[in-house]
Amino acid sequence: MYKAVLGDQTVLMEGPTGQIIDVHQTPPPTRNPSHIHVFESGERFSRKVFVGGLPPDIDEDEITASFRRFGPLVVDWPHKAESKSYFPPKGYAFLLFQDESSVQLLIEACIQDEDKLYLCVSSPTVKDKPVQIRPWKLSDVDFVLDASMPLDPRKTVFVGGVPRPLKAVELAMIMDRLYGGVCYAGIDTDPDLKYPKGAGRVAFSNQQSYIAAISARFVQLQHGDIDKRVEVKPYVLDDQMCDECQGQRCGGKFAPFFCATVTCLQYYCEHCWTTIHSRPGREFHKPLGKEGNDRPRTLPFRWC
C-alpha cells in the first residue's frame, strides 16, 4: 500500500490492489514555500485524477463541493453505477475534470511532501484531512531506453495488471533489470481521458530477453511502495499474415491465431493451425488472439 509520512502523521493511500485503509485524523501539514512542485510548468496531464485517503463519511456531493473551485467535474469510483453507493467504498475516488486546466489549478493548490501532493478535505465528522492527489502526467506514458534499436512488435510483451501509479520509465527499468535488452516501455491509456488502464507494453532488443519474459508468464513488479505480481504475454498483432502459408491458404486474410509456446511463436491461419498443431507434442498448444484494447486472450479452438 502507499504510505506517506507527514511530520508525526501517517496517511495510508491506495494499495496496488486498490485497497484503502483510513487512519486517525491529525493536524494537516503546513505548506513550505521553499518546496518546488514535482511537476514542471508546461506539463500536460490527464483530466482524470486519483484522490485517496478520503474521510470515511464523505459522500459524492461533498467530494464534488471540495474540488468544484478548480472547475466542472464528475466524481467516480470503480463499480459506482452497479453498487449504487453514495460513498466511495474504499476511501478513494477519481475526479474527472471537464478541462485539463482544472488539473493544473488543483496541483498548484496542493501541499507537497517529497514527491507526493496533498490537499486538505473536510467531511461532516473530519476537518481538514490531508488526502493524496495523484495526477497522471502524459509524458509518463512512453519511455525509450535504447533509441538505437528499432521497435520489433514480435519482440514485444503485454503486461497485464500494471499498477496505475507506475510510469513507463519505471516499468522499463524493472523489466530491464529482470531480463535485460529492454528498448521501450509504454503504458496503455484510455483514449479519451488518457489515464492508465492498468496494462503496458515492453519491447526487447533481442529474442533471448523476449523469450525469457514470456516464459516466466508472471513477474513481480517492485518499485518503491509498489509490489505486485503481474501477467506477461506476447503482444499479439491483428495485421500479420500466416507465417506458414503467407496468406495463400486463407485468401490473403490476416492470421487470427498466434501460438505463444516458445517452440512456435508464430501466427497461423485456421488451416495452418489445424495442420501444424495436429502433430504430436503440439496438440495442447493454445492460440492467442487480440482482445479489446490490445489485451491478448486465449481463444477457444475446436478441432475439425
RODO-2510 file (C-alpha; in nm, 4 decimals, decimal comma):
residues 304
     n   res          X          Y          Z
     1     m     0,0000     0,0000     0,0000
     2     y     0,1119     0,3586    -0,0450
     3     k     0,2112     0,5276     0,2809
     4     a     0,3101     0,8884     0,3232
     5     v     0,4500     1,0301     0,6454
     6     l     0,3897     1,3980     0,7123
     7     g     0,5624     1,5029     1,0342
     8     d     0,4048     1,2936     1,3084
     9     q     0,1224     1,1875     1,0819
    10     t     0,0767     0,8741     0,8738
    11     v    -0,1720     0,8740     0,5861
    12     l    -0,2454     0,5440     0,4125
    13     m    -0,3388     0,5584     0,0454
    14     e    -0,4396     0,3245    -0,2346
    15     g    -0,2501    -0,0038    -0,2445
    16     p    -0,1550    -0,1914    -0,5619
    17     t    -0,4733    -0,3977    -0,5391
    18     g    -0,6914    -0,0950    -0,4793
    19     q    -0,7478    -0,1385    -0,1064
    20     i    -0,7614     0,1715     0,1140
    21     i    -0,7114     0,1841     0,4881
    22     d    -0,8046     0,5036     0,6663
    23     v    -0,6319     0,6157     0,9864
    24     h    -0,6744     0,8698     1,2627
    25     q    -0,7019     1,2398     1,1868
    26     t    -0,4129     1,4631     1,2873
    27     p    -0,3329     1,8263     1,2123
    28     p    -0,2592     1,8839     0,8447
    29     p     0,0888     1,9622     0,7205
    30     t     0,1784     2,3216     0,6510
    31     r     0,2933     2,4485     0,3149
    32     n     0,6670     2,5005     0,2870
    33     p     0,7201     2,7952     0,0486
    34     s     1,0644     2,6665    -0,0410
    35     h     0,9198     2,3486    -0,1883
    36     i     0,9086     2,3290    -0,5664
    37     h     0,6233     2,1240    -0,7078
    38     v     0,7174     1,7875    -0,8538
    39     f     0,5786     1,8911    -1,1947
    40     e     0,7385     2,1402    -1,4288
    41     s     0,5457     2,4215    -1,5916
    42     g     0,4050     2,3303    -1,9292
    43     e     0,3406     1,9670    -1,8361
    44     r     0,0289     1,8029    -1,9787
    45     f    -0,1998     1,5940    -1,7589
    46     s    -0,4895     1,3530    -1,7852
    47     r    -0,8228     1,5061    -1,6918
    48     k    -0,8720     1,2100    -1,4558
    49     v    -0,7106     1,2479    -1,1128
    50     f    -0,6852     0,9941    -0,8302
    51     v    -0,7706     1,1148    -0,4796
    52     g    -0,7006     0,8759    -0,1910
    53     g    -0,7323     0,8623     0,1852
    54     l    -1,0724     1,0330     0,1865
    55     p    -1,2657     1,0673     0,5144
    56     p    -1,4830     0,7562     0,5567
    57     d    -1,8077     0,9545     0,5815
    58     i    -1,7583     1,1845     0,2826
    59     d    -2,0167     1,1411     0,0058
    60     e    -2,0198     1,2218    -0,3638
    61     d    -2,1717     1,5680    -0,3242
    62     e    -1,9188     1,6647    -0,0578
    63     i    -1,6285     1,5439    -0,2731
    64     t    -1,7649     1,7449    -0,5657
    65     a    -1,8023     2,0539    -0,3472
    66     s    -1,4447     2,0170    -0,2205
    67     f    -1,2983     2,0277    -0,5709
    68     r    -1,5522     2,2362    -0,7652
    69     r    -1,3452     2,5510    -0,7220
    70     f    -1,0948     2,4114    -0,9721
    71     g    -1,3568     2,3659    -1,2446
    72     p    -1,6504     2,1443    -1,3533
    73     l    -1,6011     1,7797    -1,2646
    74     v    -1,7637     1,4421    -1,2124
    75     v    -1,6720     1,2132    -0,9223
    76     d    -1,6349     0,8443    -0,9989
    77     w    -1,5027     0,5231    -0,8434
    78     p    -1,4907     0,1576    -0,9515
    79     h    -1,8314    -0,0120    -0,9873
    80     k    -2,0076     0,3034    -0,8750
    81     a    -2,3119     0,2516    -1,1000
    82     e    -2,3554    -0,1150    -1,0054
    83     s    -2,3130    -0,0648    -0,6317
    84     k    -2,5385     0,2438    -0,6188
    85     s    -2,3263     0,3582    -0,3261
    86     y    -2,3141     0,7270    -0,2424
    87     f    -1,9840     0,6910    -0,0550
    88     p    -1,6529     0,5725    -0,2071
    89     p    -1,6389     0,2212    -0,0573
    90     k    -1,2575     0,2013    -0,0378
    91     g    -1,1786     0,5568     0,0598
    92     y    -1,0619     0,6711    -0,2802
    93     a    -1,2223     0,8209    -0,5884
    94     f    -1,1412     0,9686    -0,9280
    95     l    -1,2010     1,3291    -1,0238
    96     l    -1,2975     1,3627    -1,3907
    97     f    -1,2480     1,7257    -1,4810
    98     q    -1,4045     1,8843    -1,7864
    99     d    -1,0857     2,0787    -1,8668
   100     e    -0,7194     1,9931    -1,8291
   101     s    -0,6557     2,3438    -1,6940
   102     s    -0,8525     2,2434    -1,3817
   103     v    -0,5895     1,9796    -1,3057
   104     q    -0,3187     2,2434    -1,3284
   105     l    -0,5070     2,4628    -1,0790
   106     l    -0,5553     2,1671    -0,8446
   107     i    -0,1834     2,0872    -0,8495
   108     e    -0,0939     2,4487    -0,7711
   109     a    -0,3216     2,4401    -0,4652
   110     c    -0,1699     2,1229    -0,3241
   111     i     0,0704     2,0794    -0,0369
   112     q     0,3839     1,8902    -0,1353
   113     d     0,5690     1,6356     0,0747
   114     e     0,8695     1,4954    -0,1111
   115     d     0,7223     1,3762    -0,4428
   116     k     0,3606     1,3446    -0,3254
   117     l     0,0801     1,6000    -0,3350
   118     y    -0,1910     1,6535    -0,0722
   119     l    -0,4978     1,8714    -0,0296
   120     c    -0,6994     1,9150     0,2882
   121     v    -1,0606     1,7981     0,2628
   122     s    -1,3356     1,8060     0,5259
   123     s    -1,6365     1,5826     0,5898
   124     p    -1,9218     1,6078     0,8452
   125     t    -1,7046     1,4466     1,1152
   126     v    -1,3469     1,5095     0,9966
   127     k    -1,1971     1,8550     0,9473
   128     d    -0,9058     1,9361     0,7134
   129     k    -0,7886     1,5830     0,6440
   130     p    -0,4935     1,5677     0,4017
   131     v    -0,5850     1,3452     0,1091
   132     q    -0,3454     1,2309    -0,1614
   133     i    -0,3811     1,3907    -0,5038
   134     r    -0,2223     1,1846    -0,7790
   135     p    -0,2396     1,3381    -1,1268
   136     w    -0,1163     1,1437    -1,4298
   137     k     0,1474     1,3195    -1,6395
   138     l     0,1052     1,2444    -2,0113
   139     s     0,4800     1,2324    -2,0683
   140     d     0,4989     0,9285    -1,8365
   141     v     0,3144     0,7108    -2,0895
   142     d     0,6213     0,6218    -2,3016
   143     f     0,9890     0,5664    -2,2384
   144     v     1,2640     0,4778    -2,4850
   145     l     1,5577     0,3077    -2,3141
   146     d     1,7614     0,2390    -2,6272
   147     a     1,6830     0,4705    -2,9167
   148     s     1,9368     0,2960    -3,1395
   149     m     1,7214    -0,0193    -3,1586
   150     p     1,4161    -0,0396    -3,3874
   151     l     1,0954    -0,1477    -3,2138
   152     d     1,0044    -0,5011    -3,3179
   153     p     0,6409    -0,5885    -3,2353
   154     r     0,7408    -0,9556    -3,2435
   155     k     0,9752    -0,8984    -2,9520
   156     t     0,7135    -0,7062    -2,7518
   157     v     0,5229    -0,8321    -2,4487
   158     f     0,1902    -0,7307    -2,2995
   159     v     0,1993    -0,6725    -1,9228
   160     g    -0,1411    -0,7041    -1,7563
   161     g    -0,2330    -0,5704    -1,4136
   162     v     0,0226    -0,2883    -1,4101
   163     p    -0,0364    -0,0671    -1,1018
   164     r    -0,1714     0,2654    -1,2265
   165     p     0,0885     0,4822    -1,0495
   166     l     0,3700     0,3044    -1,2346
   167     k     0,5377     0,5154    -1,5037
   168     a     0,6738     0,3834    -1,8322
   169     v     1,0310     0,4580    -1,7260
   170     e     0,9805     0,2549    -1,4075
   171     l     0,8292    -0,0379    -1,5984
   172     a     1,1222    -0,0272    -1,8434
   173     m     1,3816    -0,0296    -1,5652
   174     i     1,2140    -0,3161    -1,3777
   175     m     1,1885    -0,5361    -1,6883
   176     d     1,5420    -0,4490    -1,7983
   177     r     1,6744    -0,5416    -1,4555
   178     l     1,4927    -0,8760    -1,4738
   179     y     1,5512    -0,9766    -1,8359
   180     g     1,7825    -0,7222    -1,9982
   181     g     1,7553    -0,5905    -2,3521
   182     v     1,4614    -0,3535    -2,2978
   183     c     1,4484    -0,0779    -2,5589
   184     y     1,0972     0,0628    -2,4972
   185     a     0,8094     0,0575    -2,2474
   186     g     0,4639     0,2078    -2,2779
   187     i     0,1601     0,2408    -2,0519
   188     d    -0,1812     0,1739    -2,2099
   189     t    -0,4186     0,4642    -2,1511
   190     d    -0,7839     0,5447    -2,2053
   191     p    -0,8173     0,7241    -2,5425
   192     d    -1,0484     0,9936    -2,4044
   193     l    -0,9117     1,0735    -2,0599
   194     k    -0,5576     0,9482    -2,1346
   195     y    -0,5463     0,7790    -1,7942
   196     p    -0,3707     0,4428    -1,7341
   197     k    -0,5870     0,1358    -1,7890
   198     g    -0,3702    -0,0984    -1,5834
   199     a    -0,1664    -0,2539    -1,8637
   200     g     0,1531    -0,1872    -2,0537
   201     r     0,3866    -0,2988    -2,3309
   202     v     0,7588    -0,3695    -2,3216
   203     a     0,9737    -0,4147    -2,6347
   204     f     1,3024    -0,6058    -2,6227
   205     s     1,6026    -0,5740    -2,8499
   206     n     1,6786    -0,9459    -2,8625
   207     q     1,4923    -1,2751    -2,8819
   208     q     1,6579    -1,4183    -2,5722
   209     s     1,5182    -1,1500    -2,3413
   210     y     1,1759    -1,1705    -2,5068
   211     i     1,1536    -1,5480    -2,4627
   212     a     1,2733    -1,5222    -2,1016
   213     a     0,9945    -1,2744    -2,0262
   214     i     0,7105    -1,4716    -2,1853
   215     s     0,8409    -1,7992    -2,0405
   216     a     0,8153    -1,6532    -1,6905
   217     r     0,4436    -1,5741    -1,7512
   218     f     0,4273    -1,3778    -1,4266
   219     v     0,6616    -1,1172    -1,2866
   220     q     0,6813    -0,9323    -0,9568
   221     l     0,6847    -0,5563    -1,0176
   222     q     0,8724    -0,3987    -0,7288
   223     h     0,9356    -0,0256    -0,7208
   224     g     0,9131     0,1943    -0,4136
   225     d     0,5836     0,1117    -0,2421
   226     i     0,4678    -0,0992    -0,5381
   227     d     0,4977    -0,4761    -0,5072
   228     k     0,2584    -0,6613    -0,7350
   229     r     0,2561    -0,9825    -0,9366
   230     v     0,1520    -0,9180    -1,2966
   231     e     0,0996    -1,1335    -1,6050
   232     v     0,3283    -1,1240    -1,9088
   233     k     0,2124    -1,2418    -2,2532
   234     p     0,3271    -1,1937    -2,6104
   235     y     0,1894    -0,8760    -2,7615
   236     v    -0,0500    -1,0011    -3,0292
   237     l    -0,0902    -0,8093    -3,3548
   238     d    -0,4003    -0,8170    -3,5730
   239     d    -0,2349    -0,7369    -3,9069
   240     q     0,0010    -1,0304    -3,9518
   241     m    -0,0051    -1,2875    -4,2304
   242     c     0,0152    -1,6560    -4,1500
   243     d     0,3824    -1,7465    -4,1047
   244     e     0,3275    -2,0886    -4,2631
   245     c     0,1399    -2,0067    -4,5841
   246     q     0,1812    -1,6270    -4,6096
   247     g    -0,1930    -1,5986    -4,6714
   248     q    -0,2087    -1,8486    -4,9584
   249     r    -0,4410    -2,0905    -4,7771
   250     c    -0,6694    -1,8261    -4,6263
   251     g    -0,7412    -1,5943    -4,9173
   252     g    -0,4833    -1,3373    -4,8099
   253     k    -0,6571    -1,2680    -4,4787
   254     f    -0,4658    -1,1760    -4,1673
   255     a    -0,3857    -1,4621    -3,9297
   256     p    -0,6350    -1,4869    -3,6411
   257     f    -0,4184    -1,7103    -3,4200
   258     f    -0,0826    -1,6688    -3,2502
   259     c     0,0895    -1,9559    -3,0718
   260     a     0,2712    -1,8280    -2,7634
   261     t     0,4509    -2,1573    -2,6934
   262     v     0,8234    -2,0902    -2,7285
   263     t     0,8637    -2,3767    -2,9778
   264     c     0,6201    -2,1951    -3,2102
   265     l     0,5931    -1,8170    -3,1601
   266     q     0,4177    -1,7869    -3,4959
   267     y     0,0961    -1,6524    -3,6465
   268     y    -0,1369    -1,9039    -3,8108
   269     c    -0,4459    -1,9055    -4,0267
   270     e    -0,7088    -2,1596    -3,9224
   271     h    -0,5975    -2,4133    -4,1846
   272     c    -0,2313    -2,3994    -4,0863
   273     w    -0,3080    -2,4011    -3,7144
   274     t    -0,5017    -2,7250    -3,7590
   275     t    -0,2287    -2,8788    -3,9737
   276     i     0,0685    -2,7833    -3,7579
   277     h    -0,0976    -2,8432    -3,4211
   278     s    -0,2286    -3,1864    -3,5049
   279     r     0,1309    -3,3087    -3,4869
   280     p     0,2423    -3,4969    -3,1738
   281     g     0,3540    -3,2645    -2,8966
   282     r     0,1688    -2,9620    -3,0320
   283     e    -0,1905    -3,0680    -2,9863
   284     f    -0,2125    -2,8965    -2,6469
   285     h    -0,0879    -2,5567    -2,7612
   286     k    -0,3433    -2,2800    -2,7115
   287     p    -0,3901    -1,9949    -2,9595
   288     l    -0,3859    -1,6315    -2,8539
   289     g    -0,5820    -1,3588    -3,0297
   290     k    -0,6490    -0,9905    -2,9879
   291     e    -0,8893    -0,8841    -2,7165
   292     g    -1,0468    -0,5413    -2,6840
   293     n    -0,7924    -0,2633    -2,6246
   294     d    -0,4915    -0,4742    -2,7254
   295     r    -0,5210    -0,7328    -2,4492
   296     p    -0,4205    -1,0839    -2,5669
   297     r    -0,6725    -1,3537    -2,4830
   298     t    -0,6797    -1,7313    -2,5125
   299     l    -0,9134    -1,8351    -2,7902
   300     p    -1,1379    -2,1418    -2,7849
   301     f    -1,0423    -2,3677    -3,0748
   302     r    -1,2390    -2,6713    -3,1786
   303     w    -1,0656    -2,9287    -3,3901
   304     c    -1,2180    -3,0126    -3,7280
***
